[in-house]
Amino acid sequence: MIDALPANALPFASALAGAEPFPSRATPRLVLREFEPDDVRAVWRIFRHEAMAPLHNLAPMGSLDDAKRLLDWRIGQWPRGYGVRWAIALRERPLDAIGSCGFDFHRRSHGAIELSYDLDPAQWRHGYAREALRAAIACAFDDSLGRPEVTRIEALTRPVNPRSAHLLQALGFQREGLLRQFRLWRDTPDERVDLECWSLLRVDPIPS
Ligand SMILES: CC(C)(COP(=O)(O)OP(=O)(O)OC[C@H]1O[C@@H](n2cnc3c(N)ncnc32)[C@H](O)[C@@H]1OP(=O)(O)O)[C@@H](O)C(=O)NCCC(=O)NCCS
């Protein structure tokens, strides 16, 4: 899920990010690259899809301007030191984003970063999310993000999102428990929803 940066969040990598080149990656079938302004239509298409509606926590995308606001936030994350967001694209069509993944860098004192991701529903069930997240996780734990103190990757999912839980399990994440009434959600503005908390530690084995 993608939230606005909390007012009290610490820019985690502010001293390094800006100065560091964006950590693009390639996998057998995919590229993980920096977002560009031209990705606005892809972002719009993905988040307008009806299958995505119950699964993400963004304000409804009523216009391309809403997609642009999200895109601007994503593009600014790395240079501002708030995190990293990769656009995911197929190798043969690197300009066409089919999803994204990334980490929010907060809670510096905990050594934890929060993973989130999305994939165009037209591209589900090909293993692309798994492949992209393996590369992202390797980048986090091999210190390419410039933060050797990262010891823990967290992910929060809604209990109504078994596909996401399945993905995290396949990547070796452990379910730690249910965070009760933890976060406001777009379809429950007056009530906080429960979220499952998952984690992968630097020392955990990652299934092949
Ligand atoms: C979560 C989400 C990314 C998962 O997408 P997905 O397509 O299920 O995940 P993957 O790309 O890893 O695909 C895995 C499936 O592809 C299959 N697959 C097919 N070819 C494959 C290949 N070559 N390699 C690996 N897996 C392959 C796997 O068997 C698996 O199928 P299964 O679910 O029936 O077991 C997607 O549902 C999504 O974007 N949800 C909305 C956003 C969201 O929920 N974010 C989470 C909160 S941050």
The ligand as an SDF file (V2000), in Angstrom:
LIG
                    3D

 48 50  0  0  0  0  0  0  0  0999 V2000
    0.0820   -8.7480   -4.9520 C   0  0  0  0  0  0  0  0  0  0  0  0
    0.2630   -8.8920   -6.4480 C   0  0  0  0  0  0  0  0  0  0  0  0
    1.4770   -8.0900   -6.9130 C   0  0  0  0  0  0  0  0  0  0  0  0
    0.4830  -10.3690   -6.7460 C   0  0  0  0  0  0  0  0  0  0  0  0
    0.4530  -10.5990   -8.1530 O   0  0  0  0  0  0  0  0  0  0  0  0
    0.6190  -12.1160   -8.6900 P   0  0  0  0  0  0  0  0  0  0  0  0
    0.5070  -12.1020  -10.1430 O   0  0  0  0  0  0  0  0  0  0  0  0
   -0.2720  -13.0000   -7.9190 O   0  0  0  0  0  0  0  0  0  0  0  0
    2.0870  -12.4850   -8.2150 O   0  0  0  0  0  0  0  0  0  0  0  0
    3.2790  -13.0060   -9.1020 P   0  0  0  0  0  0  0  0  0  0  0  0
    3.5480  -12.0360  -10.1990 O   0  0  0  0  0  0  0  0  0  0  0  0
    4.4160  -13.3060   -8.2220 O   0  0  0  0  0  0  0  0  0  0  0  0
    2.6960  -14.3290   -9.7570 O   0  0  0  0  0  0  0  0  0  0  0  0
    2.6270  -15.5180   -8.9780 C   0  0  0  0  0  0  0  0  0  0  0  0
    1.8170  -16.5230   -9.7400 C   0  0  0  0  0  0  0  0  0  0  0  0
    2.3560  -16.6620  -11.0650 O   0  0  0  0  0  0  0  0  0  0  0  0
    2.5480  -18.0780  -11.3260 C   0  0  0  0  0  0  0  0  0  0  0  0
    3.6150  -18.1650  -12.3370 N   0  0  0  0  0  0  0  0  0  0  0  0
    3.3710  -18.3550  -13.6640 C   0  0  0  0  0  0  0  0  0  0  0  0
    4.5290  -18.3330  -14.3270 N   0  0  0  0  0  0  0  0  0  0  0  0
    5.5230  -18.1620  -13.4320 C   0  0  0  0  0  0  0  0  0  0  0  0
    6.9390  -18.0630  -13.5160 C   0  0  0  0  0  0  0  0  0  0  0  0
    7.5780  -18.1490  -14.7000 N   0  0  0  0  0  0  0  0  0  0  0  0
    7.6470  -17.8400  -12.3890 N   0  0  0  0  0  0  0  0  0  0  0  0
    7.0290  -17.7580  -11.1980 C   0  0  0  0  0  0  0  0  0  0  0  0
    5.6750  -17.8420  -11.0420 N   0  0  0  0  0  0  0  0  0  0  0  0
    4.9280  -18.0420  -12.1540 C   0  0  0  0  0  0  0  0  0  0  0  0
    2.8490  -18.6330   -9.9650 C   0  0  0  0  0  0  0  0  0  0  0  0
    2.6170  -20.0270   -9.9300 O   0  0  0  0  0  0  0  0  0  0  0  0
    1.8280  -17.8830   -9.1230 C   0  0  0  0  0  0  0  0  0  0  0  0
    0.5530  -18.4240   -9.3490 O   0  0  0  0  0  0  0  0  0  0  0  0
   -0.4150  -18.8280   -8.1310 P   0  0  0  0  0  0  0  0  0  0  0  0
   -0.7830  -17.5310   -7.4560 O   0  0  0  0  0  0  0  0  0  0  0  0
   -1.5560  -19.4840   -8.7960 O   0  0  0  0  0  0  0  0  0  0  0  0
    0.3970  -19.7050   -7.2380 O   0  0  0  0  0  0  0  0  0  0  0  0
   -0.9970   -8.3890   -7.2190 C   0  0  0  0  0  0  0  0  0  0  0  0
   -2.0990   -9.1600   -6.8080 O   0  0  0  0  0  0  0  0  0  0  0  0
   -1.3130   -6.9320   -6.9760 C   0  0  0  0  0  0  0  0  0  0  0  0
   -0.7880   -6.0340   -7.6560 O   0  0  0  0  0  0  0  0  0  0  0  0
   -2.2110   -6.6340   -6.0030 N   0  0  0  0  0  0  0  0  0  0  0  0
   -2.5900   -5.2600   -5.7370 C   0  0  0  0  0  0  0  0  0  0  0  0
   -1.5530   -4.5030   -4.9550 C   0  0  0  0  0  0  0  0  0  0  0  0
   -1.3230   -5.1320   -3.5990 C   0  0  0  0  0  0  0  0  0  0  0  0
   -2.0880   -5.9370   -3.1410 O   0  0  0  0  0  0  0  0  0  0  0  0
   -0.2510   -4.7270   -2.9520 N   0  0  0  0  0  0  0  0  0  0  0  0
    0.0310   -5.3100   -1.6280 C   0  0  0  0  0  0  0  0  0  0  0  0
    0.0160   -4.3380   -0.5490 C   0  0  0  0  0  0  0  0  0  0  0  0
    1.5030   -3.3520   -0.5550 S   0  0  0  0  0  0  0  0  0  0  0  0
  1  2  1  0
  2  3  1  0
  2  4  1  0
  2 36  1  0
  4  5  1  0
  5  6  1  0
  6  7  2  0
  6  8  1  0
  6  9  1  0
  9 10  1  0
 10 11  2  0
 10 12  1  0
 10 13  1  0
 13 14  1  0
 14 15  1  0
 15 16  1  0
 15 30  1  0
 16 17  1  0
 17 18  1  0
 17 28  1  0
 18 19  1  0
 18 27  1  0
 19 20  2  0
 20 21  1  0
 21 22  1  0
 21 27  2  0
 22 23  1  0
 22 24  2  0
 24 25  1  0
 25 26  2  0
 26 27  1  0
 28 29  1  0
 28 30  1  0
 30 31  1  0
 31 32  1  0
 32 33  2  0
 32 34  1  0
 32 35  1  0
 36 37  1  0
 36 38  1  0
 38 39  2  0
 38 40  1  0
 40 41  1  0
 41 42  1  0
 42 43  1  0
 43 44  2  0
 43 45  1  0
 45 46  1  0
 46 47  1  0
 47 48  1  0
M  END
$$$$
